[in-house]
Amino acid sequence: MKRLLAWASCVLLLLATNAMARDVEYRLPSGIQPTFQKIHLNIDPDTPEYSGVTIIDIDITKPTQRVGFYQLDLQVDSAELVQNQRITPLAIEKGDYDINWGYATREIPVGTYSLKIHFHGKVNTSSDGMYLSSFENKNYIFTQFEDMHARRAFPSFDEPNFKIPYQMTITSPEKQVVVSNTPVEKHEVKDGMQTVTFMKTKPMPTYLIAYTVGPFDSVELTGLKVPGKIYVPKGYADKTKFVVKHTPEILTALEDFFGIEYPYRKLDFVAVPNFTHGAMENAGLITYRDSLLLLEDEPGLAERSGPLNVIAHELAHQWYGNLVTMAWWDDLWLNEAFASWMASYVMMELYPELNFRDRIIQEGAFGADASPTVKPVKKVVKSQPDVMDGLGLNYSKGESILQMIESLIGTDNFRTGIRAYMKKHAWGNTQADDLWAALDKVSDFNLSAMMKAYLEQPGYPLIEVASDGSVSQQRYHYAGAKVDAQNWAVPLNISYKKDGKISREIVFVDKSSTRLPQLAEADWVFPNDNATGYFRWSIPESQLDNLLADLNVLNNREKKNVLYNMQALLNGGKVGIDSVMKVLNALAQDDDPVVIRASVGTLSEFLYLVNDDNEEAFAKLLNDKYMPLLDKLTLTQGDNDEESVIRLRNQLYSLLGHHSQNASLIEKSEALAKQYVADTTSVPSGIARTALSVTTEQDGKTAWFDTILKTFRASQLPNVKNTLLYSMSFDDEATVNKLLDLALGDDVTPANTVYMVVTVARNLEDQTPLYTWLKANTDALVAKMPAYHVSRMPEFVSTTCDADNLAKAIAFYGPLKDQFEGMARSYDIMMDESNQCLRLKDTYQSDFDAFLAAQ
């Protein structure tokens, strides 16, 4: 009875959520509700065609003559409505937004029906929907259904608010391993073919359905409360020890935080050799880029952060996103921001040695969110490219906002609010307002109003504090850009020093201008305690000088924030290069490698101003000021080196190796490159990447191409392959063409193709060879890449700070950008970012030259 009552409450919640959805042309009408779907697929990884039948139980709540469903690139062989013994054939017509309409010859009355559809199609070879991946001469079938790709594999009600149970059945050759979201219910074999029926799923959206077919090996995920395995390509089972070791502790930490046990019957991971994104949180069957699961038994500290963080992120999704799902794609940030925040929380709790507490998440969002063309995190979404537009902000800006809330109300209150939210909406769908309602109950201020301003409008504020205590806000923008005026309710977590005493308080600034008398005549004001605020800030120069003299009162995050903030003020045209360098030089003297690395990273931000005329002066600066530090660290990674030291060494080496013109360092780089290609376990990957890059960018080193490619093909670990392939920095036309041709060959998967092209683009000062090759190979490149990478090519490949290269990009994309959905938007982003860099170059080139001359 308890199960029946729970199920009834889920159905009522589902119907209530759907009723909230306004009928619009790009979504299925709310008058037809699916309640359960069976899917039977006939799949052979060695055959490009497949077939299937699906039966969808539906409730028709309003009389109609048509039934809608989604499908894309499939052939519908027949469709009919079944009620008891009565069959109503449907004539299929294609509509907009991938919706197909099944028309009856007469009106269909209110009632419960089964929609039965026979279909067939071809397995695609990119990495969207259901796709084929060939790896080491073996074929595998994988799926990637988020965000709107389930419709590419089978007809369905492919919207996140239709959250129902599914039952998957797959018929395939007996030799293949077949896995899906749930454990196997029944397995039958006949004439060399197996039919595997999986248990019915819990209620979930179509984008979380997953299955895979192929000659997999597997290892047990031990230490879990539910069964679990890691499925890997044939021959790679011994590369999973690190993931097996750490997954149970991550899952336990998440269960403890939520106060809810892992909600599914099993937990399987799959290592995918061809994956557009990093990983996918399919319920009970999480897929990952193989480089995240296939690792050394004990990776170095710098190599651990990525895999552990992604595993924590995907496991957090089993609650955020899976157990509780956004009602529509305009609230995708609800999924991604929470999973990102939760992963960071777990990393800080379980792995303090990886320094996640010192990361400033906002810095990954501020750049894109400053663009005058940026859209809000919560925006109108009609099609798949709309979802992917600004996708990164769902993660970085979303997590930053949640972090800001947590800092204001406290972790305990935040956890209490989240637990209440999860329990109230379990197995259902939510909108952003549901979250704000839960957090408002544990907050003593109007959190809802504050959050709406951050998520429903683009950009972020610049807070300017005057010496008399006046505080003003405006939308931050790059120098020369035009943006609309906006206001936010900005929480300022302020520290200030006055009469020798440091005070702290939280104030809210929700007007264009206000005055805080307590700040008048302060020695200094720091308006962003612990650097958790999502804003930029400015204080008078005299206050900045006093703050720099008191740097010891700031923690690492706050010191970094002072520097990053000053760089942002430069980009906004508020200060000059001397002001940034003053802060940079102060932080470069710090004792903590975390802070020093921030100064090195900021110095790297000026590389767009390094040119033929000043490169020798820049090299002299590096040799005088930074080479002694690298010499002290050496290029040898010690067994006891902390993560912060490892990352500082890697960053210093990259900057100095490419720009110091130091003959001794170049010689050391070639020796390290030779050592690495002879034995890829002998040099840490961070050092190896720079050694290979520095060596291959030197004149007369083109013979290295064959050596590196040979080592690449002989290597097994994905991260080793990536280090070898994407560290080559050749710029001669013949070798550039070899690199680009690799992108179209079997050595590079479709999901990685764009990264090969990006690697070449970043290495060329004159990109003429790149565009010559692109024009000759456009059709082949587009045919191989996933649709997402095709649509985003301009911003990924062609954003530049060189006017001649931008002209080449304009000439190349001009005829293309309207042929591919989403590419015109990416073209606009490319143009905006490139022109912004060109404006900065015009503004600051002479100042930078003068700074170098004075060193």
SVG drawing of the C-alpha trace seen along z (x, -y; Angstrom):
<svg xmlns="http://www.w3.org/2000/svg" viewBox="-15 -61 87 82">
<polyline fill="none" stroke="black" stroke-width="0.4" points="0.0,0.0 2.9,-2.4 4.2,-1.8 0.8,-2.5 0.4,-5.7 3.9,-6.9 3.2,-6.1 -0.1,-8.0 1.6,-11.0 4.3,-10.9 1.6,-10.8 -0.3,-13.7 3.0,-15.7 3.7,-14.9 0.3,-16.1 0.5,-19.2 3.9,-20.1 2.7,-19.4 -0.3,-21.6 2.0,-24.5 3.6,-24.2 2.0,-26.6 1.2,-25.0 3.7,-26.5 4.5,-25.6 7.9,-24.0 6.5,-21.6 4.0,-18.7 0.5,-19.7 -0.3,-19.1 -3.6,-17.4 -1.8,-14.1 0.2,-12.6 2.5,-9.5 2.5,-7.2 4.8,-4.3 6.9,-3.3 8.3,0.0 11.1,-0.1 12.4,3.0 15.5,2.4 17.2,4.8 20.9,3.7 24.1,5.2 27.2,3.0 28.5,4.5 25.5,3.5 24.7,-0.2 20.9,0.3 18.6,1.2 14.9,1.5 12.5,1.2 9.1,1.0 7.9,-1.1 4.6,-1.1 3.8,-4.3 0.8,-4.2 -0.9,-7.6 -3.8,-9.4 -5.7,-11.7 -7.4,-14.3 -8.9,-16.4 -10.6,-15.2 -8.2,-15.5 -7.6,-14.2 -3.8,-14.0 -1.1,-12.6 2.3,-14.2 5.7,-12.6 9.3,-13.3 11.6,-11.6 14.6,-12.7 16.3,-10.9 14.1,-7.8 11.7,-6.1 8.3,-5.5 7.0,-2.3 3.6,-2.3 1.8,-4.0 -1.5,-3.2 -3.5,-3.8 -4.7,-0.7 -7.5,-0.7 -8.6,2.7 -9.1,4.5 -9.7,1.4 -7.0,0.2 -6.8,-3.3 -4.2,-3.7 -2.4,-7.0 -1.1,-8.9 2.3,-10.5 3.2,-14.0 6.4,-15.8 6.0,-19.1 8.4,-21.7 10.8,-21.2 11.2,-17.4 7.6,-16.8 5.7,-14.2 2.0,-14.2 -0.1,-11.0 -3.5,-11.9 -6.6,-9.8 -9.5,-9.8 -11.9,-10.8 -11.7,-12.6 -10.0,-10.6 -12.1,-10.7 -10.7,-11.1 -9.3,-7.9 -6.3,-5.7 -4.5,-4.3 -1.3,-2.6 0.6,-4.4 2.4,-1.6 5.1,-2.7 7.3,-0.5 10.4,-2.2 13.9,-1.7 17.0,-3.9 20.8,-4.0 23.1,-4.3 25.0,-7.5 28.8,-7.8 29.3,-11.1 28.4,-11.0 24.8,-12.2 21.8,-10.0 22.6,-6.3 26.0,-6.1 28.6,-3.7 32.2,-3.9 34.9,-1.8 37.8,-1.3 40.8,1.0 39.0,2.7 35.9,3.5 32.5,1.9 30.5,0.5 27.1,-1.1 26.8,-4.0 24.1,-6.6 24.1,-10.3 20.5,-11.5 20.9,-14.8 19.6,-17.2 17.2,-16.4 18.8,-13.3 16.6,-10.4 14.4,-11.2 17.3,-10.2 17.1,-6.6 13.4,-5.9 10.1,-7.9 9.2,-9.3 7.8,-12.1 11.3,-13.6 10.8,-16.4 12.2,-16.4 8.8,-17.1 7.4,-13.8 8.9,-11.8 7.7,-8.2 8.9,-4.6 10.5,-2.9 11.3,0.7 14.1,1.5 14.5,4.7 17.4,5.2 18.0,8.0 21.6,8.4 24.2,11.0 24.8,13.4 28.5,12.5 27.8,8.9 27.5,7.5 24.3,5.5 23.8,3.1 21.0,0.5 19.8,-1.6 18.4,1.3 19.4,4.9 18.4,7.6 14.9,9.1 15.1,11.8 17.7,13.1 16.8,15.4 19.1,16.9 17.9,18.3 19.9,19.0 22.9,17.0 20.8,13.9 20.1,12.8 17.1,10.8 17.7,9.0 14.8,7.5 15.7,5.0 13.7,4.2 11.3,1.3 13.0,-2.0 11.9,-4.5 10.1,-7.6 12.7,-9.6 12.9,-11.7 14.0,-10.3 17.4,-12.0 18.5,-9.7 17.8,-6.5 21.0,-4.8 22.2,-1.5 25.4,-0.1 26.2,2.9 29.6,4.3 32.5,6.6 33.1,5.1 35.2,6.3 34.1,5.3 35.2,5.1 33.2,5.0 32.6,1.6 33.0,3.0 32.0,1.3 28.6,0.1 25.2,0.8 23.9,1.7 25.5,3.8 27.9,2.0 30.4,2.5 32.7,0.5 32.4,1.5 35.5,0.9 36.6,1.6 38.1,5.1 41.4,5.4 41.3,2.3 39.8,3.7 43.2,3.4 43.1,-0.4 40.2,-1.0 41.7,-0.5 41.8,-4.2 38.1,-4.7 37.1,-1.4 39.0,-2.6 37.4,-6.1 33.8,-5.8 32.4,-4.3 33.6,-7.1 32.3,-9.7 28.8,-8.0 28.7,-7.8 29.6,-11.5 26.7,-12.4 24.2,-10.1 25.3,-11.7 24.8,-15.2 21.3,-14.6 20.1,-12.3 18.7,-10.1 20.2,-6.8 21.3,-6.4 18.0,-6.1 18.6,-3.4 18.9,0.4 22.5,0.4 25.4,-1.8 27.4,-1.1 30.1,-3.2 31.0,-2.9 34.3,-4.1 33.5,-5.6 36.3,-6.2 34.2,-8.6 32.4,-11.1 31.5,-14.7 31.3,-15.9 33.0,-14.8 30.4,-12.4 26.7,-11.8 24.6,-11.1 22.3,-8.5 20.4,-6.9 22.3,-3.8 24.5,-3.7 26.9,-6.7 29.0,-7.2 32.4,-8.9 35.1,-9.9 37.5,-6.9 40.3,-9.3 38.4,-9.8 38.1,-6.1 41.2,-4.5 44.0,-5.7 47.2,-4.7 46.7,-2.8 47.8,-5.9 47.7,-9.0 49.8,-12.0 48.1,-14.7 47.6,-17.0 46.0,-14.2 43.5,-13.2 41.4,-16.3 39.7,-15.9 38.5,-12.3 37.5,-12.6 35.6,-15.9 33.7,-14.5 32.8,-11.3 31.5,-13.4 29.6,-15.6 27.9,-12.7 27.0,-10.9 25.5,-14.1 23.3,-14.2 21.6,-11.0 19.9,-13.3 20.1,-16.7 18.6,-16.2 17.7,-12.5 15.7,-12.1 14.5,-15.8 14.5,-17.0 14.0,-20.5 10.6,-20.8 12.1,-22.3 15.5,-23.1 15.4,-26.7 16.2,-25.5 19.1,-23.2 21.3,-25.2 19.3,-23.6 20.9,-20.3 24.4,-21.5 24.9,-24.2 23.9,-21.9 25.9,-19.0 29.0,-21.3 28.5,-22.8 28.0,-19.4 31.1,-18.0 33.2,-20.9 31.8,-20.3 32.8,-16.6 36.2,-17.4 36.9,-19.8 35.6,-17.3 37.3,-14.2 40.4,-15.5 41.7,-18.6 45.2,-18.0 43.7,-18.9 43.1,-22.6 39.5,-22.9 38.9,-25.5 41.3,-27.9 39.5,-27.7 37.5,-30.8 34.7,-29.3 33.4,-32.7 36.6,-33.3 35.4,-30.6 32.2,-32.4 33.1,-36.1 34.6,-36.1 31.7,-34.8 29.2,-36.6 30.7,-39.9 30.0,-39.7 27.3,-42.2 25.8,-39.3 25.5,-36.9 22.1,-35.5 20.8,-34.9 21.3,-31.5 17.5,-31.1 16.5,-31.9 13.9,-30.9 14.7,-27.5 13.0,-26.1 15.6,-23.9 18.8,-21.9 21.2,-24.8 19.3,-27.0 20.2,-24.6 23.9,-24.5 24.1,-28.3 26.1,-29.5 26.1,-26.0 29.2,-26.6 27.4,-29.3 24.9,-26.7 27.8,-25.1 30.2,-28.0 27.8,-30.9 25.2,-28.6 27.7,-27.1 29.0,-30.6 25.5,-31.7 24.9,-28.7 28.3,-29.3 27.3,-32.9 24.0,-31.7 25.8,-29.2 28.3,-31.8 25.3,-34.1 23.1,-31.6 25.7,-29.1 26.4,-25.5 24.1,-23.9 21.1,-26.1 21.9,-25.5 22.0,-21.7 18.7,-21.9 17.0,-23.7 18.3,-21.4 17.2,-18.3 13.7,-19.7 13.7,-20.5 14.9,-17.0 12.4,-15.2 9.4,-17.3 10.1,-16.9 11.6,-13.4 10.7,-11.6 9.1,-14.8 10.0,-18.0 10.8,-21.5 11.3,-25.0 13.7,-27.6 11.0,-29.1 10.6,-25.7 14.3,-26.0 14.0,-29.6 11.0,-28.7 12.9,-26.0 16.0,-28.2 13.8,-31.2 12.6,-29.1 16.2,-28.8 17.2,-32.4 16.4,-35.7 16.4,-37.8 14.6,-37.8 16.8,-35.4 14.3,-34.8 14.4,-38.4 18.2,-38.4 18.6,-35.2 16.2,-36.1 18.3,-39.2 21.4,-37.0 19.8,-34.2 17.1,-36.0 19.2,-38.8 22.7,-38.6 26.0,-39.8 27.0,-40.9 27.6,-44.1 30.6,-46.3 30.6,-47.7 32.5,-51.0 33.3,-52.1 34.3,-55.8 36.4,-57.2 33.3,-58.9 31.5,-55.6 29.4,-56.0 28.7,-52.8 27.4,-52.6 26.7,-49.7 26.5,-49.3 26.7,-46.3 30.3,-45.3 31.4,-45.5 34.6,-45.4 36.0,-48.7 34.1,-50.1 31.2,-47.6 27.6,-48.8 25.3,-47.1 21.9,-47.9 21.7,-49.4 20.8,-46.9 20.6,-46.6 21.1,-43.7 20.5,-43.1 24.1,-42.6 25.2,-41.0 28.5,-42.7 30.4,-40.7 32.7,-43.6 35.9,-43.9 37.2,-47.3 40.0,-48.9 39.4,-52.1 41.4,-53.7 43.6,-50.7 40.7,-48.3 39.3,-45.7 35.5,-45.3 33.3,-42.9 29.6,-43.1 27.1,-42.1 25.1,-44.7 22.8,-44.6 23.1,-47.1 20.0,-47.1 20.1,-50.6 22.3,-52.3 23.8,-54.4 23.8,-54.3 26.0,-55.5 27.5,-53.4 28.8,-56.0 30.8,-53.4 33.1,-53.1 33.9,-56.8 37.5,-57.6 38.4,-53.9 42.1,-52.9 40.9,-50.2 37.7,-48.4 37.6,-44.8 34.0,-44.1 34.2,-40.4 35.2,-38.4 36.4,-34.9 35.9,-35.9 32.4,-34.3 30.6,-37.3 29.5,-37.2 30.6,-40.8 33.6,-42.9 34.6,-45.8 36.7,-49.0 38.1,-51.0 40.2,-54.2 43.9,-53.8 45.0,-55.0 42.8,-52.3 44.3,-49.7 47.8,-50.7 46.9,-50.4 45.3,-47.0 48.4,-45.7 50.4,-46.8 48.0,-44.6 47.9,-41.6 48.7,-39.3 45.2,-39.8 43.7,-38.2 43.4,-34.5 44.6,-32.9 41.2,-33.3 41.0,-36.9 44.5,-37.7 43.8,-36.1 40.5,-38.0 42.4,-41.3 44.6,-40.5 41.9,-39.0 39.6,-41.9 42.3,-44.4 42.8,-42.6 39.1,-42.8 39.2,-46.6 41.9,-46.9 39.8,-45.0 36.9,-47.3 39.0,-50.4 38.9,-51.5 42.6,-51.3 46.0,-51.1 48.5,-48.3 50.7,-49.8 47.9,-49.3 47.6,-45.6 51.4,-45.1 51.6,-46.7 49.2,-44.0 50.8,-41.3 54.3,-42.1 53.0,-42.1 51.4,-38.7 54.4,-37.3 56.4,-37.8 53.9,-35.7 55.1,-32.5 52.2,-30.3 52.4,-28.7 48.6,-29.0 49.0,-32.8 52.2,-32.9 50.4,-30.8 47.7,-33.4 50.3,-36.0 51.9,-33.8 48.5,-33.2 47.7,-36.9 51.0,-37.7 50.0,-35.1 46.8,-37.2 49.1,-39.8 50.4,-37.4 48.1,-39.0 50.3,-42.1 53.5,-40.2 54.7,-40.7 57.8,-40.7 58.7,-44.2 58.7,-43.5 59.2,-39.7 62.9,-40.1 61.9,-42.6 59.2,-40.2 61.7,-37.3 64.1,-39.4 61.4,-40.1 60.7,-36.4 64.3,-35.4 65.0,-38.1 61.9,-37.8 60.6,-34.3 63.3,-32.0 65.0,-31.9 61.7,-30.6 61.5,-27.8 65.2,-27.0 64.4,-26.7 61.4,-24.4 63.4,-22.5 61.7,-20.4 61.7,-17.3 58.5,-16.5 59.2,-15.1 57.2,-12.4 56.3,-14.7 55.4,-17.7 52.1,-19.3 49.5,-19.8 49.9,-23.6 53.7,-23.2 53.1,-20.8 50.6,-23.2 52.9,-26.2 55.8,-24.4 53.7,-23.3 52.4,-26.9 55.8,-28.5 57.3,-26.0 54.6,-26.6 55.0,-30.4 58.8,-30.3 59.3,-27.5 57.3,-29.2 58.3,-32.8 61.6,-33.2 63.8,-32.3 66.1,-30.6 68.4,-28.2 69.1,-26.1 65.4,-25.6 64.8,-24.7 67.6,-22.1 66.2,-20.7 62.8,-20.5 64.1,-18.4 65.8,-16.0 62.5,-15.6 60.5,-15.1 62.9,-12.4 62.6,-10.8 58.8,-10.9 58.4,-9.3 60.8,-6.6 58.9,-5.9 55.7,-7.7 55.8,-6.8 59.1,-8.6 57.9,-12.2 54.7,-13.7 52.1,-14.6 52.1,-18.3 55.8,-18.6 55.7,-16.3 53.0,-18.5 55.2,-21.6 58.4,-19.7 56.8,-18.3 55.2,-21.7 58.4,-23.6 60.4,-21.1 58.0,-20.8 57.7,-24.6 61.4,-24.9 62.6,-25.3 63.8,-22.1 62.0,-19.7 59.5,-18.4 61.0,-14.8 59.4,-14.7 56.0,-14.2 56.6,-10.6 58.2,-9.8 55.3,-11.2 52.7,-9.6 54.4,-6.2 54.4,-6.5 50.7,-7.7 49.6,-4.6 51.6,-2.3 50.1,-3.8 47.0,-2.6 46.1,-5.1 43.8,-7.9 45.5,-10.6 48.9,-9.6 47.5,-9.7 46.0,-13.1 49.3,-14.4 51.1,-13.2 48.6,-14.3 47.6,-17.7 51.0,-18.9 52.4,-19.1 53.1,-22.8 54.4,-22.6 53.7,-25.6 55.2,-24.7 52.5,-24.2 53.4,-20.6 53.3,-19.3 50.2,-21.5 48.4,-19.6 49.5,-16.3 48.0,-17.3 44.8,-18.4 44.6,-15.3 44.9,-13.3 41.6,-15.0 39.8,-13.2 41.5,-9.9 40.8,-6.9 43.4,-8.0 41.1,-10.8 37.5,-10.1 34.7,-12.3 34.3,-13.8 38.0,-14.8 38.2,-16.0 37.5,-19.7 40.3,-19.6 42.8,-18.7 41.7,-21.6 41.8,-23.9 45.3,-22.8 46.5,-23.8 44.7,-27.1 46.3,-28.1 49.8,-27.3 49.6,-29.5 50.4,-33.2 49.3,-33.3 46.3,-31.0 46.4,-30.9 47.3,-27.2 44.4,-26.4 41.7,-28.1 43.2,-26.7 42.7,-23.2 39.3,-24.0 38.0,-25.2 39.3,-22.0 37.9,-19.7 34.7,-21.4 32.3,-18.6 34.4,-15.8 35.0,-17.7 31.3,-18.5 30.3,-14.9 32.6,-13.6 32.0,-16.0 29.1,-15.9 26.4,-18.5 27.3,-20.5 30.9,-21.0 29.8,-21.9 27.5,-24.6 30.1,-26.0 33.1,-25.9 33.5,-29.7 34.0,-30.4 36.0,-27.2 38.4,-27.4 38.5,-30.9 38.3,-33.5 41.4,-35.5 43.3,-38.7 44.7,-39.2 42.9,-41.3 44.2,-39.3 43.2,-36.0 39.7,-37.4 39.3,-38.5 40.1,-34.9 37.5,-33.6 34.9,-36.0 35.5,-34.9 35.3,-31.2 32.2,-31.2 30.3,-33.8 28.9,-31.3 28.5,-28.6 27.0,-30.1 23.4,-30.0 23.6,-26.4 24.0,-24.9 21.7,-25.4 23.4,-27.4 26.5,-28.4 25.3,-32.0 25.1,-32.5 28.6,-31.1 29.8,-33.4 28.5,-36.4 30.3,-35.2 33.5,-34.8 33.1,-38.3 32.4,-39.9 35.3,-38.2 37.8,-38.8 36.8,-42.5 37.0,-43.0 40.6,-41.6 41.5,-43.9 40.1,-46.9 42.2,-46.0 45.3,-45.6 44.8,-49.1 44.2,-50.6 47.0,-49.0 49.8,-48.1 51.8,-51.2 51.4,-51.0 52.6,-47.4 55.6,-48.3 56.5,-51.1 56.2,-48.8 58.5,-46.3 61.0,-49.0 61.1,-50.2 62.0,-46.8"/>
</svg>
